[in-house]
Amino acid sequence: MSTDNSPDTPADDTYERGVAMVTEIYQGEVPALPEGAMAFNDVMMRSLFAEVWDRDVLSIRDRRLLIMGVIAARGSTDVWKLQAQSALRRGELTPDELRETLIALAPYAGYPVVAPLIGPCETAINDWTEAQG
């Protein structure tokens, strides 16, 4: 890839594509930092969101379900809630489907690991239900 930004060379839009994808995936819940603010963020926007999430082989819903499985297995309650909120807002999962993911994951990830996700899941569902009116 050329780093020459002369008028004859199109500017690399990878970072902007990553920001657009993170905005779409998380519905504004995850703010995008300006490019250059943090090297870790820059790499994440380019590689994870512009190159992985932007692929058209799996839907965003499918990717989210896979990621939610990993998150559940690791017991990351805050990240689970963020994913649950975003899945509800985007219409990817219903409240019953979210609850069912925990039922399906518990035997594989372990009940003690998945059980703490019930509270954040129900909070996300209640918040979403209230926002629906």
The first five atom37 places (N, CA, C, CB, O) and aatype in JSON, in Angstrom:
{
  "aatype": [12, 15, 16, 3, 2, 15, 14, 3, 16, 14, 0, 3, 3, 16, 18, 6, 1, 7, 19, 0, 12, 19, 16, 6, 9, 18, 5, 7, 6, 19, 14, 0, 10, 14, 6, 7, 0, 12, 0, 13, 2, 3, 19, 12, 12, 1, 15, 10, 13, 0, 6, 19, 17, 3, 1, 3, 19, 10, 15, 9, 1, 3, 1, 1, 10, 10, 9, 12, 7, 19, 9, 0, 0, 1, 7, 15, 16, 3, 19, 17, 11, 10, 5, 0, 5, 15, 0, 10, 1, 1, 7, 6, 10, 16, 14, 3, 6, 10, 1, 6, 16, 10, 9, 0, 10, 0, 14, 18, 0, 7, 18, 14, 19, 19, 0, 14, 10, 9, 7, 14, 4, 6, 16, 0, 9, 2, 3, 17, 16, 6, 0, 5, 7],
  "atom_mask": [
    [1, 1, 1, 1, 1],
    [1, 1, 1, 1, 1],
    [1, 1, 1, 1, 1],
    [1, 1, 1, 1, 1],
    [1, 1, 1, 1, 1],
    [1, 1, 1, 1, 1],
    [1, 1, 1, 1, 1],
    [1, 1, 1, 1, 1],
    [1, 1, 1, 1, 1],
    [1, 1, 1, 1, 1],
    [1, 1, 1, 1, 1],
    [1, 1, 1, 1, 1],
    [1, 1, 1, 1, 1],
    [1, 1, 1, 1, 1],
    [1, 1, 1, 1, 1],
    [1, 1, 1, 1, 1],
    [1, 1, 1, 1, 1],
    [1, 1, 1, 0, 1],
    [1, 1, 1, 1, 1],
    [1, 1, 1, 1, 1],
    [1, 1, 1, 1, 1],
    [1, 1, 1, 1, 1],
    [1, 1, 1, 1, 1],
    [1, 1, 1, 1, 1],
    [1, 1, 1, 1, 1],
    [1, 1, 1, 1, 1],
    [1, 1, 1, 1, 1],
    [1, 1, 1, 0, 1],
    [1, 1, 1, 1, 1],
    [1, 1, 1, 1, 1],
    [1, 1, 1, 1, 1],
    [1, 1, 1, 1, 1],
    [1, 1, 1, 1, 1],
    [1, 1, 1, 1, 1],
    [1, 1, 1, 1, 1],
    [1, 1, 1, 0, 1],
    [1, 1, 1, 1, 1],
    [1, 1, 1, 1, 1],
    [1, 1, 1, 1, 1],
    [1, 1, 1, 1, 1],
    [1, 1, 1, 1, 1],
    [1, 1, 1, 1, 1],
    [1, 1, 1, 1, 1],
    [1, 1, 1, 1, 1],
    [1, 1, 1, 1, 1],
    [1, 1, 1, 1, 1],
    [1, 1, 1, 1, 1],
    [1, 1, 1, 1, 1],
    [1, 1, 1, 1, 1],
    [1, 1, 1, 1, 1],
    [1, 1, 1, 1, 1],
    [1, 1, 1, 1, 1],
    [1, 1, 1, 1, 1],
    [1, 1, 1, 1, 1],
    [1, 1, 1, 1, 1],
    [1, 1, 1, 1, 1],
    [1, 1, 1, 1, 1],
    [1, 1, 1, 1, 1],
    [1, 1, 1, 1, 1],
    [1, 1, 1, 1, 1],
    [1, 1, 1, 1, 1],
    [1, 1, 1, 1, 1],
    [1, 1, 1, 1, 1],
    [1, 1, 1, 1, 1],
    [1, 1, 1, 1, 1],
    [1, 1, 1, 1, 1],
    [1, 1, 1, 1, 1],
    [1, 1, 1, 1, 1],
    [1, 1, 1, 0, 1],
    [1, 1, 1, 1, 1],
    [1, 1, 1, 1, 1],
    [1, 1, 1, 1, 1],
    [1, 1, 1, 1, 1],
    [1, 1, 1, 1, 1],
    [1, 1, 1, 0, 1],
    [1, 1, 1, 1, 1],
    [1, 1, 1, 1, 1],
    [1, 1, 1, 1, 1],
    [1, 1, 1, 1, 1],
    [1, 1, 1, 1, 1],
    [1, 1, 1, 1, 1],
    [1, 1, 1, 1, 1],
    [1, 1, 1, 1, 1],
    [1, 1, 1, 1, 1],
    [1, 1, 1, 1, 1],
    [1, 1, 1, 1, 1],
    [1, 1, 1, 1, 1],
    [1, 1, 1, 1, 1],
    [1, 1, 1, 1, 1],
    [1, 1, 1, 1, 1],
    [1, 1, 1, 0, 1],
    [1, 1, 1, 1, 1],
    [1, 1, 1, 1, 1],
    [1, 1, 1, 1, 1],
    [1, 1, 1, 1, 1],
    [1, 1, 1, 1, 1],
    [1, 1, 1, 1, 1],
    [1, 1, 1, 1, 1],
    [1, 1, 1, 1, 1],
    [1, 1, 1, 1, 1],
    [1, 1, 1, 1, 1],
    [1, 1, 1, 1, 1],
    [1, 1, 1, 1, 1],
    [1, 1, 1, 1, 1],
    [1, 1, 1, 1, 1],
    [1, 1, 1, 1, 1],
    [1, 1, 1, 1, 1],
    [1, 1, 1, 1, 1],
    [1, 1, 1, 1, 1],
    [1, 1, 1, 0, 1],
    [1, 1, 1, 1, 1],
    [1, 1, 1, 1, 1],
    [1, 1, 1, 1, 1],
    [1, 1, 1, 1, 1],
    [1, 1, 1, 1, 1],
    [1, 1, 1, 1, 1],
    [1, 1, 1, 1, 1],
    [1, 1, 1, 1, 1],
    [1, 1, 1, 0, 1],
    [1, 1, 1, 1, 1],
    [1, 1, 1, 1, 1],
    [1, 1, 1, 1, 1],
    [1, 1, 1, 1, 1],
    [1, 1, 1, 1, 1],
    [1, 1, 1, 1, 1],
    [1, 1, 1, 1, 1],
    [1, 1, 1, 1, 1],
    [1, 1, 1, 1, 1],
    [1, 1, 1, 1, 1],
    [1, 1, 1, 1, 1],
    [1, 1, 1, 1, 1],
    [1, 1, 1, 1, 1],
    [1, 1, 1, 0, 1]
  ],
  "atom_positions": [
    [[0.85, -1.17, 0.0], [0.0, 0.0, 0.0], [0.89, 1.24, 0.0], [-0.96, 0.0, 1.22], [1.87, 1.31, 0.75]],
    [[0.57, 2.16, -0.81], [1.33, 3.41, -0.89], [0.9, 4.37, 0.21], [1.16, 4.06, -2.27], [-0.29, 4.47, 0.53]],
    [[1.85, 5.07, 0.77], [1.51, 6.09, 1.76], [1.53, 7.47, 1.13], [2.48, 6.04, 2.94], [1.36, 8.48, 1.82]],
    [[1.74, 7.52, -0.16], [1.76, 8.78, -0.9], [0.33, 9.28, -1.02], [2.43, 8.61, -2.3], [-0.52, 8.6, -1.6]],
    [[0.07, 10.46, -0.49], [-1.27, 11.04, -0.56], [-1.35, 12.17, -1.58], [-1.7, 11.54, 0.8], [-2.09, 13.13, -1.39]],
    [[-0.59, 12.06, -2.65], [-0.64, 13.06, -3.7], [-1.99, 12.97, -4.4], [0.52, 12.88, -4.71], [-2.68, 11.96, -4.25]],
    [[-2.39, 13.99, -5.15], [-3.69, 13.98, -5.81], [-3.91, 12.76, -6.71], [-3.86, 15.23, -6.62], [-5.05, 12.36, -6.93]],
    [[-2.83, 12.16, -7.24], [-2.97, 11.0, -8.12], [-3.17, 9.7, -7.35], [-1.76, 10.88, -9.0], [-3.55, 8.69, -7.94]],
    [[-2.93, 9.72, -6.03], [-3.03, 8.5, -5.23], [-4.19, 8.64, -4.26], [-1.71, 8.23, -4.46], [-4.2, 9.57, -3.45]],
    [[-5.18, 7.73, -4.32], [-6.31, 7.85, -3.39], [-5.85, 7.61, -1.95], [-7.42, 6.85, -3.77], [-5.0, 6.75, -1.7]],
    [[-6.4, 8.36, -1.02], [-6.06, 8.21, 0.39], [-6.61, 6.88, 0.89], [-6.62, 9.39, 1.24], [-7.66, 6.42, 0.42]],
    [[-5.91, 6.26, 1.83], [-6.36, 5.01, 2.43], [-7.57, 5.31, 3.3], [-5.21, 4.33, 3.27], [-7.51, 6.15, 4.2]],
    [[-8.67, 4.62, 3.03], [-9.9, 4.87, 3.79], [-10.18, 3.76, 4.8], [-11.07, 5.01, 2.84], [-11.29, 3.66, 5.31]],
    [[-9.19, 2.91, 5.09], [-9.4, 1.78, 5.98], [-9.87, 2.23, 7.36], [-8.13, 0.97, 6.11], [-10.79, 1.63, 7.92]],
    [[-9.27, 3.25, 7.9], [-9.66, 3.72, 9.23], [-11.11, 4.2, 9.23], [-8.72, 4.86, 9.69], [-11.87, 3.87, 10.14]],
    [[-11.49, 4.96, 8.22], [-12.85, 5.46, 8.13], [-13.85, 4.32, 7.97], [-12.98, 6.44, 6.96], [-14.94, 4.37, 8.53]],
    [[-13.49, 3.29, 7.2], [-14.37, 2.12, 7.07], [-14.53, 1.43, 8.42], [-13.82, 1.13, 6.01], [-15.62, 0.96, 8.76]],
    [[-13.45, 1.36, 9.18], [-13.51, 0.76, 10.52], [-14.43, 1.55, 11.43], [0.0, 0.0, 0.0], [-15.22, 0.97, 12.17]],
    [[-14.32, 2.87, 11.4], [-15.17, 3.73, 12.22], [-16.64, 3.55, 11.82], [-14.75, 5.22, 12.09], [-17.52, 3.47, 12.67]],
    [[-16.89, 3.5, 10.52], [-18.28, 3.31, 10.06], [-18.83, 1.96, 10.54], [-18.35, 3.39, 8.52], [-19.99, 1.87, 10.93]],
    [[-18.0, 0.93, 10.51], [-18.45, -0.39, 10.94], [-18.69, -0.42, 12.44], [-17.44, -1.45, 10.55], [-19.69, -0.99, 12.89]],
    [[-17.8, 0.17, 13.22], [-17.99, 0.16, 14.68], [-19.25, 0.93, 15.05], [-16.75, 0.77, 15.41], [-19.96, 0.56, 15.98]],
    [[-19.53, 2.0, 14.33], [-20.75, 2.77, 14.56], [-21.98, 1.94, 14.22], [-20.74, 4.07, 13.73], [-22.97, 1.96, 14.95]],
    [[-21.93, 1.21, 13.1], [-23.05, 0.36, 12.71], [-23.25, -0.79, 13.69], [-22.82, -0.19, 11.3], [-24.37, -1.07, 14.11]],
    [[-22.18, -1.45, 14.05], [-22.26, -2.62, 14.93], [-22.79, -2.26, 16.31], [-20.88, -3.28, 15.07], [-23.64, -2.96, 16.86]],
    [[-22.28, -1.17, 16.86], [-22.6, -0.82, 18.25], [-23.59, 0.33, 18.38], [-21.35, -0.46, 18.98], [-23.85, 0.8, 19.48]],
    [[-24.15, 0.78, 17.25], [-25.21, 1.78, 17.28], [-24.87, 3.0, 18.12], [-26.48, 1.16, 17.8], [-25.72, 3.54, 18.82]],
    [[-23.61, 3.44, 18.04], [-23.18, 4.64, 18.75], [-22.77, 4.41, 20.2], [0.0, 0.0, 0.0], [-22.34, 5.35, 20.86]],
    [[-22.9, 3.19, 20.71], [-22.53, 2.89, 22.11], [-21.02, 2.9, 22.32], [-23.1, 1.54, 22.52], [-20.55, 3.15, 23.43]],
    [[-20.27, 2.62, 21.26], [-18.81, 2.63, 21.35], [-18.32, 3.81, 20.53], [-18.18, 1.27, 20.83], [-18.38, 3.8, 19.3]],
    [[-17.83, 4.84, 21.21], [-17.37, 6.01, 20.47], [-16.06, 5.72, 19.74], [-17.19, 7.2, 21.41], [-15.18, 5.04, 20.25]],
    [[-15.95, 6.25, 18.55], [-14.73, 6.09, 17.76], [-13.78, 7.24, 18.08], [-15.04, 6.05, 16.23], [-14.14, 8.41, 17.97]],
    [[-12.59, 6.89, 18.48], [-11.58, 7.92, 18.74], [-11.06, 8.47, 17.43], [-10.41, 7.34, 19.58], [-11.09, 7.78, 16.41]],
    [[-10.6, 9.7, 17.43], [-10.0, 10.24, 16.2], [-8.75, 9.45, 15.84], [-9.65, 11.74, 16.38], [-8.01, 9.0, 16.71]],
    [[-8.53, 9.28, 14.57], [-7.33, 8.57, 14.1], [-6.09, 9.25, 14.67], [-7.28, 8.54, 12.55], [-5.97, 10.48, 14.65]],
    [[-5.18, 8.45, 15.17], [-3.95, 8.98, 15.75], [-4.01, 9.22, 17.24], [0.0, 0.0, 0.0], [-2.98, 9.49, 17.86]],
    [[-5.19, 9.12, 17.84], [-5.33, 9.37, 19.28], [-4.69, 8.27, 20.11], [-6.8, 9.51, 19.65], [-4.15, 8.53, 21.18]],
    [[-4.75, 7.03, 19.61], [-4.18, 5.9, 20.34], [-3.83, 4.82, 19.31], [-5.17, 5.35, 21.44], [-4.69, 4.39, 18.54]],
    [[-2.57, 4.39, 19.3], [-2.12, 3.41, 18.32], [-2.94, 2.12, 18.38], [-0.65, 3.1, 18.54], [-3.27, 1.56, 17.33]],
    [[-3.26, 1.65, 19.59], [-4.05, 0.43, 19.74], [-5.39, 0.56, 19.02], [-4.28, 0.11, 21.23], [-5.81, -0.34, 18.3]],
    [[-6.06, 1.68, 19.23], [-7.34, 1.94, 18.59], [-7.21, 1.99, 17.07], [-7.93, 3.25, 19.1], [-8.05, 1.45, 16.35]],
    [[-6.16, 2.63, 16.58], [-5.95, 2.72, 15.13], [-5.83, 1.33, 14.51], [-4.7, 3.55, 14.82], [-6.43, 1.05, 13.47]],
    [[-5.04, 0.47, 15.14], [-4.86, -0.88, 14.63], [-6.18, -1.65, 14.7], [-3.76, -1.63, 15.42], [-6.54, -2.36, 13.75]],
    [[-6.91, -1.52, 15.8], [-8.18, -2.2, 15.97], [-9.19, -1.75, 14.91], [-8.74, -1.95, 17.38], [-9.88, -2.58, 14.32]],
    [[-9.27, -0.45, 14.65], [-10.22, 0.04, 13.64], [-9.89, -0.52, 12.27], [-10.21, 1.58, 13.6], [-10.78, -0.92, 11.52]],
    [[-8.6, -0.54, 11.94], [-8.2, -1.01, 10.6], [-8.32, -2.53, 10.47], [-6.76, -0.58, 10.31], [-8.86, -3.02, 9.49]],
    [[-7.81, -3.25, 11.45], [-7.77, -4.71, 11.28], [-9.08, -5.38, 11.69], [-6.62, -5.28, 12.1], [-9.62, -6.17, 10.92]],
    [[-9.58, -5.09, 12.87], [-10.77, -5.78, 13.35], [-12.04, -5.3, 12.65], [-10.91, -5.6, 14.85], [-12.81, -6.1, 12.13]],
    [[-12.25, -4.0, 12.63], [-13.52, -3.5, 12.13], [-13.56, -3.28, 10.63], [-13.86, -2.23, 12.82], [-14.59, -3.52, 10.0]],
    [[-12.47, -2.82, 10.02], [-12.48, -2.61, 8.57], [-12.17, -3.89, 7.8], [-11.48, -1.54, 8.19], [-12.65, -4.06, 6.68]],
    [[-11.38, -4.78, 8.38], [-10.96, -5.97, 7.64], [-11.71, -7.24, 8.04], [-9.5, -6.18, 7.83], [-11.92, -8.11, 7.19]],
    [[-12.1, -7.39, 9.31], [-12.78, -8.62, 9.75], [-14.3, -8.43, 9.75], [-12.29, -9.02, 11.18], [-15.01, -9.17, 9.07]],
    [[-14.79, -7.44, 10.49], [-16.24, -7.23, 10.57], [-16.83, -6.81, 9.23], [-16.55, -6.18, 11.62], [-18.02, -7.04, 9.0]],
    [[-16.05, -6.2, 8.36], [-16.56, -5.68, 7.09], [-16.65, -6.74, 5.99], [-15.68, -4.55, 6.63], [-17.15, -6.46, 4.9]],
    [[-16.18, -7.95, 6.25], [-16.25, -9.02, 5.25], [-17.71, -9.43, 5.05], [-15.38, -10.25, 5.68], [-18.52, -9.34, 5.98]],
    [[-18.03, -9.87, 3.84], [-19.43, -10.18, 3.54], [-19.75, -11.68, 3.57], [-19.78, -9.63, 2.2], [-20.83, -12.08, 3.12]],
    [[-18.85, -12.5, 4.07], [-19.1, -13.95, 4.1], [-20.09, -14.31, 5.21], [-17.79, -14.71, 4.29], [-20.98, -15.13, 4.99]],
    [[-19.93, -13.72, 6.38], [-20.87, -13.91, 7.49], [-21.6, -12.6, 7.73], [-20.13, -14.39, 8.79], [-21.03, -11.52, 7.54]],
    [[-22.83, -12.69, 8.15], [-23.58, -11.49, 8.49], [-23.06, -10.92, 9.81], [-25.1, -11.79, 8.59], [-22.34, -11.59, 10.55]],
    [[-23.42, -9.69, 10.09], [-23.05, -9.09, 11.38], [-23.67, -9.9, 12.51], [-23.5, -7.6, 11.46], [-23.04, -10.12, 13.54]],
    [[-24.9, -10.35, 12.32], [-25.57, -11.17, 13.34], [-24.77, -12.45, 13.61], [-27.0, -11.53, 12.89], [-24.54, -12.82, 14.76]],
    [[-24.34, -13.12, 12.54], [-23.56, -14.35, 12.72], [-22.26, -14.07, 13.45], [-23.27, -15.01, 11.36], [-21.88, -14.82, 14.35]],
    [[-21.58, -13.01, 13.07], [-20.33, -12.65, 13.75], [-20.6, -12.34, 15.22], [-19.66, -11.42, 13.06], [-19.85, -12.76, 16.1]],
    [[-21.68, -11.61, 15.47], [-21.99, -11.25, 16.85], [-22.25, -12.51, 17.69], [-23.22, -10.31, 16.9], [-21.77, -12.61, 18.82]],
    [[-22.99, -13.47, 17.15], [-23.26, -14.7, 17.89], [-21.97, -15.45, 18.2], [-24.21, -15.6, 17.1], [-21.81, -15.96, 19.31]],
    [[-21.08, -15.53, 17.25], [-19.79, -16.18, 17.5], [-19.02, -15.47, 18.61], [-18.94, -16.23, 16.22], [-18.49, -16.1, 19.52]],
    [[-18.98, -14.17, 18.51], [-18.25, -13.37, 19.5], [-18.9, -13.48, 20.87], [-18.17, -11.9, 19.06], [-18.22, -13.55, 21.89]],
    [[-20.23, -13.5, 20.89], [-20.92, -13.64, 22.17], [-20.6, -14.98, 22.83], [-22.44, -13.51, 21.97], [-20.54, -15.07, 24.05]],
    [[-20.38, -16.01, 22.02], [-19.97, -17.29, 22.58], [-18.62, -17.21, 23.26], [0.0, 0.0, 0.0], [-18.42, -17.76, 24.34]],
    [[-17.7, -16.51, 22.62], [-16.36, -16.33, 23.21], [-16.46, -15.48, 24.47], [-15.39, -15.67, 22.19], [-15.84, -15.79, 25.49]],
    [[-17.24, -14.42, 24.4], [-17.41, -13.53, 25.55], [-18.02, -14.3, 26.73], [-18.31, -12.31, 25.18], [-17.59, -14.14, 27.88]],
    [[-19.02, -15.11, 26.44], [-19.65, -15.89, 27.5], [-18.65, -16.86, 28.11], [-20.87, -16.66, 26.95], [-18.59, -17.01, 29.33]],
    [[-17.86, -17.52, 27.28], [-16.88, -18.48, 27.78], [-15.84, -17.82, 28.67], [-16.19, -19.19, 26.62], [-15.27, -18.45, 29.56]],
    [[-15.59, -16.54, 28.42], [-14.61, -15.8, 29.22], [-15.27, -15.1, 30.42], [-13.89, -14.78, 28.35], [-14.57, -14.59, 31.29]],
    [[-16.59, -15.08, 30.46], [-17.31, -14.48, 31.58], [-17.22, -12.97, 31.64], [0.0, 0.0, 0.0], [-17.23, -12.38, 32.72]],
    [[-17.13, -12.33, 30.49], [-16.98, -10.87, 30.41], [-18.36, -10.2, 30.44], [-16.21, -10.46, 29.13], [-18.97, -9.99, 29.39]],
    [[-18.83, -9.88, 31.64], [-20.19, -9.38, 31.79], [-20.42, -8.02, 31.12], [-20.52, -9.27, 33.26], [-21.45, -7.82, 30.49]],
    [[-19.48, -7.1, 31.24], [-19.66, -5.77, 30.63], [-19.71, -5.86, 29.11], [-18.53, -4.82, 31.06], [-20.53, -5.2, 28.48]],
    [[-18.85, -6.67, 28.54], [-18.82, -6.81, 27.09], [-20.06, -7.57, 26.61], [-17.53, -7.55, 26.63], [-20.6, -7.27, 25.55]],
    [[-20.52, -8.56, 27.41], [-21.76, -9.26, 27.06], [-22.92, -8.28, 26.97], [-22.07, -10.37, 28.1], [-23.7, -8.32, 26.02]],
    [[-23.03, -7.41, 27.96], [-24.13, -6.43, 27.97], [-24.07, -5.54, 26.74], [-24.09, -5.58, 29.26], [-25.1, -5.27, 26.12]],
    [[-22.89, -5.06, 26.39], [-22.73, -4.22, 25.2], [-23.18, -4.96, 23.95], [-21.27, -3.76, 25.05], [-23.9, -4.41, 23.12]],
    [[-22.77, -6.21, 23.81], [-23.17, -7.0, 22.64], [-24.68, -7.24, 22.64], [-22.42, -8.35, 22.62], [-25.32, -7.15, 21.59]],
    [[-25.24, -7.54, 23.8], [-26.68, -7.78, 23.9], [-27.46, -6.52, 23.52], [-27.05, -8.23, 25.32], [-28.42, -6.59, 22.76]],
    [[-27.04, -5.38, 24.06], [-27.72, -4.11, 23.74], [-27.68, -3.85, 22.24], [-27.06, -2.94, 24.5], [-28.69, -3.48, 21.64]],
    [[-26.52, -4.03, 21.65], [-26.36, -3.75, 20.23], [-27.17, -4.73, 19.38], [-24.88, -3.81, 19.83], [-27.78, -4.33, 18.39]],
    [[-27.19, -6.0, 19.77], [-27.97, -7.0, 19.02], [-29.46, -6.66, 19.07], [-27.73, -8.41, 19.59], [-30.16, -6.83, 18.07]],
    [[-29.93, -6.2, 20.2], [-31.34, -5.81, 20.31], [-31.62, -4.57, 19.47], [-31.72, -5.53, 21.78], [-32.6, -4.55, 18.72]],
    [[-30.79, -3.56, 19.57], [-31.01, -2.31, 18.82], [-31.0, -2.54, 17.32], [-29.94, -1.27, 19.18], [-31.77, -1.92, 16.59]],
    [[-30.13, -3.43, 16.87], [-30.03, -3.7, 15.43], [-31.06, -4.71, 14.95], [-28.64, -4.19, 15.09], [-31.14, -4.99, 13.75]],
    [[-31.85, -5.26, 15.87], [-32.86, -6.24, 15.49], [-32.27, -7.6, 15.11], [0.0, 0.0, 0.0], [-32.91, -8.39, 14.44]],
    [[-31.05, -7.85, 15.55], [-30.39, -9.13, 15.24], [-30.91, -10.27, 16.12], [-28.88, -9.0, 15.41], [-31.01, -11.41, 15.68]],
    [[-31.24, -9.94, 17.36], [-31.74, -10.93, 18.31], [-32.92, -10.35, 19.07], [-30.63, -11.38, 19.28], [-32.97, -9.15, 19.36]],
    [[-33.86, -11.2, 19.4], [-34.99, -10.8, 20.25], [-34.59, -11.08, 21.7], [-36.31, -11.58, 19.86], [-33.6, -11.76, 21.96]],
    [[-35.36, -10.56, 22.65], [-35.07, -10.89, 24.04], [-35.06, -12.4, 24.3], [-36.1, -10.24, 24.94], [-34.19, -12.9, 25.02]],
    [[-36.01, -13.12, 23.74], [-36.03, -14.58, 23.94], [-34.8, -15.25, 23.33], [-37.31, -15.17, 23.34], [-34.26, -16.2, 23.9]],
    [[-34.37, -14.78, 22.17], [-33.17, -15.35, 21.55], [-31.92, -15.07, 22.39], [-32.98, -14.79, 20.13], [-31.05, -15.93, 22.51]],
    [[-31.84, -13.87, 22.96], [-30.71, -13.56, 23.85], [-30.69, -14.5, 25.05], [-30.78, -12.1, 24.33], [-29.64, -15.05, 25.4]],
    [[-31.83, -14.68, 25.65], [-31.91, -15.6, 26.8], [-31.52, -17.01, 26.38], [-33.33, -15.59, 27.41], [-30.84, -17.72, 27.11]],
    [[-31.96, -17.41, 25.21], [-31.66, -18.76, 24.72], [-30.16, -18.96, 24.47], [-32.44, -19.04, 23.43], [-29.65, -20.07, 24.63]],
    [[-29.47, -17.89, 24.07], [-28.02, -18.03, 23.88], [-27.35, -18.45, 25.18], [-27.4, -16.7, 23.37], [-26.42, -19.27, 25.17]],
    [[-27.81, -17.9, 26.29], [-27.22, -18.27, 27.58], [-27.52, -19.72, 27.94], [-27.73, -17.33, 28.7], [-26.67, -20.42, 28.48]],
    [[-28.73, -20.16, 27.63], [-29.1, -21.56, 27.89], [-28.24, -22.49, 27.05], [-30.6, -21.79, 27.58], [-27.76, -23.51, 27.54]],
    [[-28.03, -22.14, 25.79], [-27.22, -22.98, 24.9], [-25.75, -22.96, 25.27], [-27.39, -22.53, 23.46], [-25.05, -23.96, 25.12]],
    [[-25.26, -21.82, 25.77], [-23.84, -21.69, 26.08], [-23.45, -22.31, 27.42], [-23.45, -20.24, 26.08], [-22.32, -22.76, 27.59]],
    [[-24.37, -22.34, 28.37], [-24.03, -22.8, 29.72], [-23.41, -24.19, 29.77], [-25.27, -22.79, 30.57], [-22.41, -24.37, 30.47]],
    [[-23.94, -25.19, 29.06], [-23.31, -26.51, 29.14], [-21.9, -26.55, 28.54], [-24.18, -27.53, 28.45], [-21.08, -27.37, 28.94]],
    [[-21.63, -25.67, 27.6], [-20.32, -25.66, 26.94], [-19.3, -24.78, 27.67], [-20.48, -25.17, 25.51], [-18.14, -25.17, 27.84]],
    [[-19.73, -23.61, 28.09], [-18.81, -22.68, 28.76], [-18.78, -22.91, 30.27], [-19.22, -21.23, 28.47], [-17.82, -22.51, 30.94]],
    [[-19.8, -23.55, 30.79], [-19.89, -23.81, 32.22], [-20.93, -22.92, 32.87], [0.0, 0.0, 0.0], [-20.96, -21.71, 32.65]],
    [[-21.79, -23.53, 33.66], [-22.84, -22.77, 34.34], [-22.28, -21.66, 35.23], [-23.69, -23.71, 35.18], [-22.82, -20.55, 35.22]],
    [[-21.21, -21.91, 36.0], [-20.68, -20.83, 36.84], [-20.13, -19.65, 36.04], [-19.6, -21.37, 37.74], [-20.08, -18.52, 36.55]],
    [[-19.71, -19.89, 34.81], [-19.19, -18.81, 33.97], [-20.33, -18.03, 33.32], [-18.24, -19.37, 32.88], [-20.26, -16.81, 33.2]],
    [[-21.36, -18.74, 32.9], [-22.46, -18.11, 32.18], [-23.49, -17.46, 33.11], [-23.15, -19.14, 31.3], [-24.09, -16.44, 32.75]],
    [[-23.7, -18.02, 34.28], [-24.72, -17.49, 35.21], [-24.57, -15.99, 35.49], [-24.66, -18.25, 36.51], [-25.59, -15.3, 35.54]],
    [[-23.37, -15.46, 35.67], [-23.25, -14.01, 35.91], [-23.66, -13.14, 34.72], [-21.85, -13.69, 36.29], [-23.8, -11.93, 34.87]],
    [[-23.84, -13.74, 33.56], [-24.27, -12.97, 32.38], [-25.78, -12.73, 32.36], [-23.84, -13.7, 31.11], [-26.27, -11.9, 31.6]],
    [[-26.51, -13.47, 33.19], [-27.97, -13.33, 33.2], [-28.38, -11.91, 33.6], [-28.6, -14.35, 34.17], [-29.24, -11.32, 32.96]],
    [[-27.78, -11.37, 34.63], [-28.11, -10.01, 35.08], [-27.88, -8.96, 34.01], [0.0, 0.0, 0.0], [-28.8, -8.2, 33.7]],
    [[-26.67, -8.9, 33.42], [-26.44, -7.92, 32.35], [-27.35, -8.15, 31.14], [-25.0, -7.98, 31.91], [-27.76, -7.2, 30.47]],
    [[-27.66, -9.41, 30.86], [-28.56, -9.71, 29.75], [-29.95, -9.15, 30.02], [-28.63, -11.24, 29.52], [-30.55, -8.52, 29.15]],
    [[-30.47, -9.38, 31.22], [-31.79, -8.88, 31.57], [-31.83, -7.36, 31.64], [-32.24, -9.47, 32.9], [-32.83, -6.73, 31.29]],
    [[-30.73, -6.76, 32.09], [-30.65, -5.29, 32.11], [-30.72, -4.75, 30.69], [-29.34, -4.82, 32.79], [-31.44, -3.79, 30.43]],
    [[-29.98, -5.36, 29.78], [-30.0, -4.93, 28.37], [-31.41, -5.08, 27.8], [-28.99, -5.74, 27.53], [-31.89, -4.2, 27.09]],
    [[-32.07, -6.17, 28.12], [-33.43, -6.41, 27.62], [-34.39, -5.38, 28.21], [-33.9, -7.84, 27.97], [-35.21, -4.81, 27.48]],
    [[-34.31, -5.13, 29.51], [-35.2, -4.14, 30.15], [-34.97, -2.75, 29.59], [-34.98, -4.13, 31.67], [-35.93, -2.03, 29.33]],
    [[-33.71, -2.36, 29.41], [-33.4, -1.04, 28.85], [-33.96, -0.91, 27.43], [-31.86, -0.8, 28.85], [-34.53, 0.11, 27.07]],
    [[-33.79, -1.96, 26.65], [-34.28, -1.95, 25.27], [-35.81, -1.9, 25.24], [-33.78, -3.2, 24.5], [-36.4, -1.18, 24.44]],
    [[-36.44, -2.67, 26.12], [-37.91, -2.69, 26.18], [-38.46, -1.31, 26.55], [-38.4, -3.76, 27.2], [-39.42, -0.84, 25.96]],
    [[-37.84, -0.68, 27.53], [-38.26, 0.67, 27.93], [-38.08, 1.68, 26.8], [-37.48, 1.14, 29.15], [-38.92, 2.56, 26.62]],
    [[-37.0, 1.55, 26.05], [-36.75, 2.47, 24.94], [-37.74, 2.28, 23.79], [-35.33, 2.28, 24.42], [-37.97, 3.2, 23.0]],
    [[-38.32, 1.08, 23.71], [-39.33, 0.81, 22.68], [-40.65, 1.49, 22.95], [-39.55, -0.67, 22.57], [-41.49, 1.64, 22.05]],
    [[-40.84, 1.92, 24.2], [-42.06, 2.67, 24.55], [-43.04, 1.84, 25.18], [0.0, 0.0, 0.0], [-44.12, 2.32, 25.53]]
  ]
}
